[in-house]
Amino acid sequence: MEFVCTTPPLNALQSGISPQIRNIKRIDIALFNGFALPDTAAIIEIFQRANALVQRRRAAHAHYEVSLLSASGGRIASSSSVFVWTESVESHRHTNDFHTLFIAGGVGAQHAFRDERLIIWLRRAYLHSDTVHAIAEGRLLFDAAGVEESHGAQRDDTDADRRTHAARLFGEGVSPVRAALHIVEEDLGTELAQQIARSMAPQEDASSGTFFKVNPVSQVSDKIMASARWLEANVDRPISIDHAAQVAAMSERNFLRRFKNEMGMTPSDYLLQARLDMSCRMLVETRLPIDKIARRCGIGSGGHLAKLFRKHLSTTPTEYRMRNEVQRAVA
């Protein structure tokens, strides 16, 4: 799958806006093979929505121009096996007009921080940026660039005139969603930032027990309850109905009948619900790639997990993670 981010052209962003109020703020996102897609997608979405709202209001506020950059440019693979199209950092080599720099996180950072072209560009971009946020593993690239030491080094008069203060760095505990919303709030006001956050937050929370219709009887026997707990504890393993029936010390036929009568669903549906519940928790509580979460939850692959999410939650794992991130950011 390929995901192409193309921020609307400058003239499209500015259509209907008088020259006197044009104010383009650049948002650069440094990527590498194996970057974490959900965080990048959330950042892009926040600034795209800010552009749309500002354009609709025709207000005298900043617009955002989002650029995805990588060392060599072209097609870059995310850790979710989704591809994005990027510009080369060389294409921005002679540009001194940086405003905000995000450095993506993801498992690929372990290799990316050895890429000399990317590190040299990051060192230079930092010197001209107002705000910098290294996301999770992106801190490896930030540290490799040695930007704090570089920033204190002697620079020519032009650089000294342009910059008299160090770039603001968001701390490691600040999520990329919260950082992006904070930038929008500073530029465009609290009301617009909150409007964006509300529009991205989930309308309904898919919590435990909402995937299937459950009509359990008032009393669940100890044997059936033990088998249900066993299913929950073994979601990461291949499980057969025969195994679960043995835990309940019943024949497979009797177990299937008793389980459905007492739990309100089949053992297979109960197991699937347990796996989906676990995947939801991991999407919210960890930054693991979608494929790895799917494997740890016994679902097999990120593609299969996405199909199950679309069927039972009418969303995707990436969207679920992003929306919950937004919800926490504005809570």
Solvent accessible surface area in square Angstrom, and as a share of the most:
residue,aa,sasa,rsa
1,M,172,0.77
2,E,79,0.35
3,F,69,0.29
4,V,82,0.47
5,C,17,0.10
6,T,101,0.59
7,T,23,0.13
8,P,50,0.32
9,P,90,0.57
10,L,85,0.42
11,N,114,0.58
12,A,40,0.31
13,L,3,0.02
14,Q,19,0.09
15,S,61,0.39
16,G,55,0.53
17,I,10,0.05
18,S,52,0.34
19,P,93,0.59
20,Q,154,0.69
21,I,47,0.24
22,R,113,0.41
23,N,87,0.44
24,I,37,0.19
25,K,34,0.15
26,R,22,0.08
27,I,0,0.00
28,D,2,0.01
29,I,0,0.00
30,A,0,0.00
31,L,0,0.00
32,F,11,0.05
33,N,93,0.48
34,G,14,0.13
35,F,0,0.00
36,A,14,0.11
37,L,13,0.06
38,P,5,0.03
39,D,9,0.04
40,T,1,0.00
41,A,19,0.15
42,A,2,0.02
43,I,0,0.00
44,I,10,0.05
45,E,52,0.23
46,I,0,0.00
47,F,0,0.00
48,Q,45,0.20
49,R,71,0.26
50,A,0,0.00
51,N,6,0.03
52,A,46,0.36
53,L,15,0.08
54,V,1,0.00
55,Q,59,0.26
56,R,171,0.63
57,R,112,0.41
58,R,156,0.57
59,A,26,0.20
60,A,69,0.54
61,H,76,0.34
62,A,9,0.07
63,H,1,0.00
64,Y,0,0.00
65,E,56,0.25
66,V,9,0.05
67,S,8,0.05
68,L,8,0.04
69,L,0,0.00
70,S,2,0.01
71,A,10,0.08
72,S,73,0.47
73,G,13,0.13
74,G,19,0.18
75,R,129,0.47
76,I,11,0.05
77,A,27,0.21
78,S,6,0.04
79,S,23,0.15
80,S,21,0.13
81,S,67,0.43
82,V,18,0.10
83,F,54,0.23
84,V,0,0.00
85,W,139,0.49
86,T,4,0.02
87,E,80,0.36
88,S,28,0.18
89,V,2,0.01
90,E,86,0.38
91,S,72,0.47
92,H,19,0.08
93,R,128,0.47
94,H,163,0.73
95,T,38,0.22
96,N,62,0.32
97,D,67,0.35
98,F,8,0.03
99,H,42,0.19
100,T,2,0.01
101,L,2,0.01
102,F,0,0.00
103,I,2,0.01
104,A,1,0.01
105,G,1,0.01
106,G,5,0.05
107,V,78,0.45
108,G,8,0.08
109,A,0,0.00
110,Q,97,0.43
111,H,140,0.62
112,A,10,0.08
113,F,61,0.26
114,R,165,0.60
115,D,42,0.22
116,E,123,0.55
117,R,122,0.44
118,L,2,0.01
119,I,12,0.06
120,I,89,0.45
121,W,12,0.04
122,L,2,0.01
123,R,81,0.30
124,R,61,0.22
125,A,0,0.00
126,Y,6,0.02
127,L,26,0.13
128,H,10,0.04
129,S,0,0.00
130,D,56,0.29
131,T,6,0.04
132,V,1,0.01
133,H,3,0.01
134,A,10,0.08
135,I,5,0.03
136,A,60,0.47
137,E,61,0.27
138,G,0,0.00
139,R,68,0.25
140,L,64,0.32
141,L,0,0.00
142,F,5,0.02
143,D,83,0.43
144,A,38,0.29
145,A,1,0.01
146,G,30,0.29
147,V,3,0.02
148,E,109,0.49
149,E,147,0.66
150,S,23,0.15
151,H,28,0.12
152,G,69,0.66
153,A,57,0.44
154,Q,173,0.77
155,R,47,0.17
156,D,91,0.47
157,D,111,0.57
158,T,85,0.50
159,D,28,0.15
160,A,45,0.35
161,D,114,0.59
162,R,107,0.39
163,R,12,0.04
164,T,122,0.71
165,H,109,0.49
166,A,56,0.44
167,A,7,0.06
168,R,86,0.31
169,L,62,0.31
170,F,27,0.11
171,G,42,0.40
172,E,137,0.61
173,G,83,0.80
174,V,41,0.24
175,S,27,0.18
176,P,11,0.07
177,V,1,0.00
178,R,110,0.40
179,A,0,0.00
180,A,0,0.00
181,L,15,0.07
182,H,70,0.31
183,I,1,0.01
184,V,0,0.00
185,E,66,0.30
186,E,97,0.43
187,D,42,0.22
188,L,14,0.07
189,G,30,0.29
190,T,64,0.37
191,E,119,0.53
192,L,3,0.02
193,A,7,0.05
194,Q,89,0.40
195,Q,58,0.26
196,I,1,0.00
197,A,1,0.01
198,R,144,0.52
199,S,60,0.38
200,M,3,0.01
201,A,19,0.14
202,P,27,0.17
203,Q,158,0.70
204,E,149,0.67
205,D,92,0.48
206,A,21,0.16
207,S,57,0.37
208,S,83,0.53
209,G,31,0.30
210,T,79,0.46
211,F,17,0.07
212,F,39,0.16
213,K,182,0.77
214,V,58,0.34
215,N,114,0.58
216,P,71,0.45
217,V,69,0.40
218,S,124,0.80
219,Q,143,0.64
220,V,31,0.18
221,S,33,0.21
222,D,125,0.65
223,K,104,0.44
224,I,0,0.00
225,M,62,0.28
226,A,47,0.37
227,S,0,0.00
228,A,0,0.00
229,R,122,0.45
230,W,56,0.20
231,L,2,0.01
232,E,71,0.32
233,A,78,0.61
234,N,15,0.08
235,V,8,0.05
236,D,80,0.42
237,R,116,0.42
238,P,126,0.79
239,I,34,0.17
240,S,48,0.31
241,I,43,0.22
242,D,66,0.34
243,H,82,0.37
244,A,0,0.00
245,A,2,0.01
246,Q,113,0.50
247,V,60,0.35
248,A,1,0.00
249,A,76,0.59
250,M,27,0.12
251,S,69,0.45
252,E,81,0.36
253,R,208,0.76
254,N,47,0.24
255,F,0,0.00
256,L,70,0.35
257,R,137,0.50
258,R,69,0.25
259,F,0,0.00
260,K,112,0.47
261,N,85,0.43
262,E,21,0.09
263,M,21,0.09
264,G,20,0.20
265,M,10,0.05
266,T,46,0.27
267,P,2,0.01
268,S,64,0.41
269,D,51,0.26
270,Y,22,0.08
271,L,17,0.08
272,L,39,0.19
273,Q,19,0.09
274,A,15,0.12
275,R,36,0.13
276,L,0,0.00
277,D,15,0.08
278,M,49,0.22
279,S,0,0.00
280,C,9,0.05
281,R,127,0.46
282,M,24,0.11
283,L,0,0.00
284,V,40,0.23
285,E,131,0.59
286,T,43,0.25
287,R,90,0.33
288,L,39,0.19
289,P,20,0.12
290,I,11,0.06
291,D,39,0.20
292,K,65,0.28
293,I,0,0.00
294,A,0,0.00
295,R,133,0.48
296,R,119,0.43
297,C,0,0.00
298,G,24,0.23
299,I,12,0.06
300,G,51,0.49
301,S,50,0.32
302,G,9,0.09
303,G,46,0.44
304,H,88,0.39
305,L,0,0.00
306,A,18,0.14
307,K,130,0.55
308,L,20,0.10
309,F,0,0.00
310,R,122,0.44
311,K,156,0.66
312,H,44,0.20
313,L,30,0.15
314,S,100,0.65
315,T,13,0.08
316,T,33,0.19
317,P,4,0.03
318,T,29,0.17
319,E,64,0.29
320,Y,22,0.08
321,R,6,0.02
322,M,22,0.10
323,R,90,0.33
324,N,15,0.07
325,E,13,0.06
326,V,0,0.00
327,Q,73,0.32
328,R,103,0.38
329,A,12,0.10
330,V,70,0.40
331,A,118,0.91
